Amino acid sequence: MPRGLPDDSNIVKFGPTWTLTDHAELAARLGSIVTFDRLGTVIDLETFVKGRSRWQSLIWGVGGAIELSNFRSEVDGVSLKLTSGTGLDPTVQTVWFLPFPELTRLGYEASYSFTGVLHRCYHGFNVFHGAYYDYFGLRWTLTTGEIAYRDITVGWIPTGVTLIPAAHTYLFNKIKLVTNALTGEYERMVVNDEGYSLKGRYAEQVGAPDDAHIQAFSRVWGNGVADMIAYLDSCIFTETEPATP
Protein backbone atom coordinates (compact mmCIF):
# COMPACT_ATOMS: atom_id res chain seq x y z
CA MET A 1 0.00 0.00 0.00
CA PRO A 2 1.65 3.28 -1.06
CA ARG A 3 1.79 6.03 1.49
CA GLY A 4 -0.98 8.63 1.19
CA LEU A 5 -3.15 6.63 -1.24
CA PRO A 6 -6.28 4.47 -0.71
CA ASP A 7 -5.85 0.94 0.61
CA ASP A 8 -7.01 -0.54 -2.69
CA SER A 9 -4.79 1.65 -4.87
CA ASN A 10 -2.99 -0.16 -7.67
CA ILE A 11 -0.34 2.51 -7.91
CA VAL A 12 2.93 1.40 -6.34
CA LYS A 13 5.78 3.82 -5.62
CA PHE A 14 9.13 2.11 -5.23
CA GLY A 15 11.64 3.33 -2.65
CA PRO A 16 11.15 5.39 0.51
CA THR A 17 8.39 7.98 0.52
CA TRP A 18 9.14 9.70 3.82
CA THR A 19 11.18 12.84 4.38
CA LEU A 20 13.62 14.02 7.02
CA THR A 21 10.86 16.24 8.41
CA ASP A 22 8.70 13.13 8.91
CA HIS A 23 11.55 11.49 10.82
CA ALA A 24 12.15 14.56 12.99
CA GLU A 25 8.49 14.84 13.97
CA LEU A 26 8.22 11.13 14.66
CA ALA A 27 11.37 11.18 16.78
CA ALA A 28 10.10 14.17 18.74
CA ARG A 29 6.76 12.51 19.44
CA LEU A 30 8.25 9.16 20.44
CA GLY A 31 11.08 10.62 22.50
CA SER A 32 13.64 8.55 20.63
CA ILE A 33 17.12 8.37 22.11
CA VAL A 34 18.53 9.91 18.95
CA THR A 35 16.64 13.15 19.57
CA PHE A 36 18.81 14.03 22.62
CA ASP A 37 16.22 16.03 24.56
CA ARG A 38 14.19 17.09 21.53
CA LEU A 39 11.07 17.12 23.65
CA GLY A 40 9.34 20.28 22.45
CA THR A 41 7.12 20.77 19.41
CA VAL A 42 9.26 21.08 16.30
CA ILE A 43 8.15 24.28 14.55
CA ASP A 44 10.96 24.53 11.99
CA LEU A 45 13.81 22.43 10.66
CA GLU A 46 16.79 23.42 8.49
CA THR A 47 19.23 21.06 6.79
CA PHE A 48 20.27 23.45 3.95
CA VAL A 49 19.22 20.92 1.32
CA LYS A 50 17.04 23.69 -0.22
CA GLY A 51 19.66 26.42 0.15
CA ARG A 52 20.00 29.21 2.68
CA SER A 53 17.43 31.72 1.48
CA ARG A 54 16.12 32.22 5.04
CA TRP A 55 19.56 32.89 6.50
CA GLN A 56 21.33 36.23 6.65
CA SER A 57 25.13 36.27 6.29
CA LEU A 58 27.23 38.69 8.35
CA ILE A 59 30.97 38.73 7.61
CA TRP A 60 33.57 40.86 9.41
CA GLY A 61 36.78 38.83 9.06
CA VAL A 62 39.20 39.43 6.20
CA GLY A 63 38.58 36.57 3.78
CA GLY A 64 35.64 35.32 5.83
CA ALA A 65 32.93 33.35 4.04
CA ILE A 66 29.58 31.61 4.52
CA GLU A 67 28.70 29.09 1.83
CA LEU A 68 26.94 25.80 1.19
CA SER A 69 29.22 22.77 1.21
CA ASN A 70 28.92 19.03 0.68
CA PHE A 71 32.37 18.39 2.17
CA ARG A 72 30.85 17.45 5.54
CA SER A 73 27.20 16.93 6.44
CA GLU A 74 25.16 15.24 9.15
CA VAL A 75 22.02 14.81 7.03
CA ASP A 76 20.92 15.41 3.43
CA GLY A 77 24.48 15.71 2.10
CA VAL A 78 24.95 19.46 2.54
CA SER A 79 25.88 21.83 5.37
CA LEU A 80 26.69 25.51 5.84
CA LYS A 81 30.42 26.19 5.93
CA LEU A 82 31.48 29.10 8.18
CA THR A 83 35.00 30.48 7.63
CA SER A 84 35.98 33.08 10.22
CA GLY A 85 38.50 35.08 8.23
CA THR A 86 41.44 36.82 9.85
CA GLY A 87 42.44 40.30 11.05
CA LEU A 88 41.16 42.41 13.94
CA ASP A 89 37.59 41.05 13.85
CA PRO A 90 37.87 37.49 12.54
CA THR A 91 34.17 36.69 12.75
CA VAL A 92 31.28 35.46 10.63
CA GLN A 93 27.68 34.96 11.73
CA THR A 94 24.63 33.41 10.11
CA VAL A 95 21.11 34.31 11.28
CA TRP A 96 17.97 32.20 10.82
CA PHE A 97 14.76 34.25 10.67
CA LEU A 98 11.68 32.58 12.18
CA PRO A 99 8.08 33.73 12.78
CA PHE A 100 7.01 34.61 16.31
CA PRO A 101 6.23 31.35 18.17
CA GLU A 102 4.01 30.58 21.10
CA LEU A 103 5.66 32.27 24.10
CA THR A 104 6.64 29.15 25.98
CA ARG A 105 9.94 27.42 26.59
CA LEU A 106 11.81 27.65 23.30
CA GLY A 107 14.74 25.57 22.05
CA TYR A 108 17.40 26.01 19.36
CA GLU A 109 19.44 22.93 18.48
CA ALA A 110 22.21 22.66 15.91
CA SER A 111 25.22 20.52 15.02
CA TYR A 112 28.74 21.88 14.49
CA SER A 113 31.80 20.23 13.01
CA PHE A 114 35.06 22.04 13.79
CA THR A 115 38.19 21.58 11.70
CA GLY A 116 40.19 23.21 14.49
CA VAL A 117 39.48 24.74 17.91
CA LEU A 118 41.15 28.10 17.25
CA HIS A 119 38.87 30.32 19.32
CA ARG A 120 35.09 30.57 19.85
CA CYS A 121 31.65 29.45 18.73
CA TYR A 122 28.44 31.33 19.62
CA HIS A 123 24.99 29.70 19.64
CA GLY A 124 21.66 31.28 20.60
CA PHE A 125 18.62 33.27 19.58
CA ASN A 126 16.94 36.64 20.05
CA VAL A 127 13.22 36.93 20.84
CA PHE A 128 11.91 40.22 19.43
CA HIS A 129 8.83 41.39 21.34
CA GLY A 130 8.17 44.59 19.39
CA ALA A 131 9.89 47.23 21.55
CA TYR A 132 12.83 45.10 22.75
CA TYR A 133 14.38 41.68 22.40
CA ASP A 134 15.73 39.07 24.80
CA TYR A 135 19.26 38.00 23.89
CA PHE A 136 19.74 34.35 24.81
CA GLY A 137 23.26 33.29 23.91
CA LEU A 138 26.02 30.79 24.66
CA ARG A 139 29.70 31.56 24.12
CA TRP A 140 31.87 28.47 23.83
CA THR A 141 35.59 29.20 24.06
CA LEU A 142 36.85 26.09 22.32
CA THR A 143 40.50 26.42 23.32
CA THR A 144 39.74 26.37 27.07
CA GLY A 145 36.35 24.62 26.93
CA GLU A 146 34.59 27.34 28.96
CA ILE A 147 30.89 27.84 28.13
CA ALA A 148 29.44 31.20 29.18
CA TYR A 149 25.97 32.72 28.79
CA ARG A 150 24.84 36.26 27.98
CA ASP A 151 23.56 37.75 31.22
CA ILE A 152 21.04 40.48 32.05
CA THR A 153 24.01 42.57 33.26
CA VAL A 154 25.19 42.72 29.63
CA GLY A 155 28.14 40.47 30.32
CA TRP A 156 29.29 36.93 29.63
CA ILE A 157 29.05 34.80 32.79
CA PRO A 158 30.63 31.32 32.98
CA THR A 159 28.09 28.53 33.34
CA GLY A 160 30.57 26.41 35.26
CA VAL A 161 30.71 23.89 32.42
CA THR A 162 34.08 23.26 30.75
CA LEU A 163 34.26 21.05 27.68
CA ILE A 164 36.90 21.09 24.94
CA PRO A 165 35.34 19.56 21.81
CA ALA A 166 37.16 17.12 19.59
CA ALA A 167 38.16 18.96 16.42
CA HIS A 168 37.49 16.59 13.57
CA THR A 169 35.75 17.18 10.27
CA TYR A 170 33.96 13.84 10.57
CA LEU A 171 32.47 14.66 13.98
CA PHE A 172 29.44 16.87 14.63
CA ASN A 173 28.95 18.34 18.12
CA LYS A 174 25.29 18.87 19.04
CA ILE A 175 24.28 21.95 21.03
CA LYS A 176 20.81 22.86 22.28
CA LEU A 177 19.73 25.92 24.28
CA VAL A 178 16.32 26.02 26.00
CA THR A 179 14.91 29.24 27.50
CA ASN A 180 11.64 30.60 28.87
CA ALA A 181 10.34 33.28 26.49
CA LEU A 182 7.72 34.49 28.98
CA THR A 183 10.11 35.24 31.85
CA GLY A 184 13.35 35.90 29.93
CA GLU A 185 15.02 33.11 31.90
CA TYR A 186 17.46 30.47 30.75
CA GLU A 187 16.32 26.87 31.34
CA ARG A 188 19.07 24.48 30.26
CA MET A 189 21.64 23.61 27.64
CA VAL A 190 22.42 20.21 26.18
CA VAL A 191 25.86 19.48 24.72
CA ASN A 192 26.41 16.10 23.07
CA ASP A 193 23.55 14.47 25.01
CA GLU A 194 24.64 15.85 28.39
CA GLY A 195 22.16 18.27 29.99
CA TYR A 196 23.04 21.21 32.26
CA SER A 197 20.57 23.40 34.18
CA LEU A 198 20.70 27.17 33.63
CA LYS A 199 17.68 28.07 35.74
CA GLY A 200 17.84 31.27 37.78
CA ARG A 201 19.83 33.10 35.09
CA TYR A 202 18.26 35.85 32.98
CA ALA A 203 18.94 37.14 29.50
CA GLU A 204 20.04 40.58 28.41
CA GLN A 205 17.18 42.81 27.21
CA VAL A 206 17.97 45.14 24.34
CA GLY A 207 15.77 48.06 23.30
CA ALA A 208 15.18 47.64 19.57
CA PRO A 209 11.76 48.43 18.04
CA ASP A 210 11.05 45.74 15.46
CA ASP A 211 8.30 43.36 14.41
CA ALA A 212 7.84 40.35 16.67
CA HIS A 213 9.98 37.48 15.37
CA ILE A 214 12.88 35.16 16.25
CA GLN A 215 16.46 35.34 15.08
CA ALA A 216 18.49 32.20 15.78
CA PHE A 217 22.21 32.72 15.25
CA SER A 218 25.43 30.74 14.91
CA ARG A 219 28.81 32.47 14.87
CA VAL A 220 32.46 31.43 14.67
CA TRP A 221 35.34 33.62 15.77
CA GLY A 222 38.92 32.78 14.81
CA ASN A 223 42.19 33.73 16.44
CA GLY A 224 42.98 36.46 13.91
CA VAL A 225 45.92 34.63 12.37
CA ALA A 226 44.39 31.51 10.80
CA ASP A 227 40.89 30.75 9.56
CA MET A 228 38.63 28.85 11.91
CA ILE A 229 36.21 26.69 9.94
CA ALA A 230 32.98 25.14 11.19
CA TYR A 231 30.22 23.25 9.41
CA LEU A 232 26.65 23.96 10.61
CA ASP A 233 23.85 21.44 10.05
CA SER A 234 20.61 19.98 11.44
CA CYS A 235 19.17 23.21 12.88
CA ILE A 236 15.91 22.65 14.78
CA PHE A 237 13.72 25.19 16.57
CA THR A 238 11.12 24.08 19.10
CA GLU A 239 8.41 25.53 21.33
CA THR A 240 6.47 24.18 24.35
CA GLU A 241 9.61 22.58 25.79
CA PRO A 242 9.00 20.89 29.18
CA ALA A 243 10.32 22.44 32.37
CA THR A 244 12.61 19.44 32.87
CA PRO A 245 14.00 17.09 30.20
ZILINPE-V12497 format. One record per backbone hydrogen bond with DSSP energy under -1.0 kcal/mol. NH is the residue of the N-H (numbers start at 0). CO is the residue of the C=O. E is the energy in kcal/mol with one decimal. If there is no record, write none. Layout:
BEGIN
NH CO E
NH CO E
END
This chain:
BEGIN
4 1 -1.5
8 5 -1.8
22 18 -1.8
23 19 -2.7
24 20 -2.4
25 21 -2.5
26 22 -2.9
27 23 -2.2
28 24 -2.3
29 25 -2.3
30 26 -1.5
31 26 -1.6
34 31 -1.8
35 32 -1.1
38 36 -2.1
40 238 -2.8
42 236 -2.3
43 236 -1.4
45 234 -3.0
50 47 -1.5
54 51 -1.9
55 94 -2.6
57 92 -2.8
59 90 -2.7
60 90 -1.8
61 85 -2.6
63 60 -2.0
64 82 -1.9
66 80 -2.0
68 78 -2.6
77 74 -1.1
78 68 -2.9
79 231 -2.7
80 66 -3.4
81 229 -3.4
82 64 -3.0
83 227 -2.6
85 61 -2.0
86 223 -2.1
90 88 -2.3
91 219 -1.9
92 57 -3.0
93 217 -2.6
94 55 -2.2
95 215 -3.6
96 53 -1.8
97 213 -2.6
103 101 -2.0
105 178 -2.1
106 237 -2.2
107 176 -2.1
108 235 -2.7
109 174 -2.4
110 232 -2.6
111 172 -2.7
112 230 -2.0
114 228 -2.2
117 115 -1.2
119 220 -2.3
120 139 -2.1
121 218 -2.8
122 137 -2.0
123 216 -1.9
124 135 -2.3
125 214 -2.6
126 133 -2.0
127 212 -2.6
128 131 -3.2
132 205 -2.3
133 126 -1.9
134 203 -3.1
135 124 -2.1
137 122 -2.3
138 147 -2.9
139 120 -3.1
140 145 -2.8
141 118 -2.1
141 139 -1.1
144 140 -2.7
146 160 -1.9
147 138 -2.6
148 156 -2.5
149 136 -2.0
150 154 -3.2
151 201 -1.3
153 150 -1.9
156 148 -2.5
158 146 -2.8
162 144 -2.9
170 167 -1.7
172 111 -3.8
174 109 -2.9
175 189 -2.2
176 107 -2.0
177 187 -3.0
178 105 -2.4
179 184 -3.5
180 103 -2.3
183 179 -1.8
185 200 -3.0
186 177 -2.5
187 177 -1.8
188 195 -2.3
189 175 -2.6
190 193 -2.5
191 173 -2.7
193 190 -1.8
195 188 -2.7
197 186 -2.8
200 197 -1.1
202 183 -2.6
203 134 -1.0
205 132 -2.8
207 130 -1.2
209 129 -2.4
213 97 -2.6
214 125 -2.1
215 95 -2.4
216 123 -3.0
217 93 -2.1
218 121 -2.1
219 91 -1.9
220 119 -2.5
221 89 -2.6
229 81 -2.3
230 112 -2.3
231 79 -2.9
232 110 -2.1
234 45 -2.4
235 108 -2.7
236 43 -2.3
237 106 -2.5
238 40 -1.9
240 104 -2.4
END
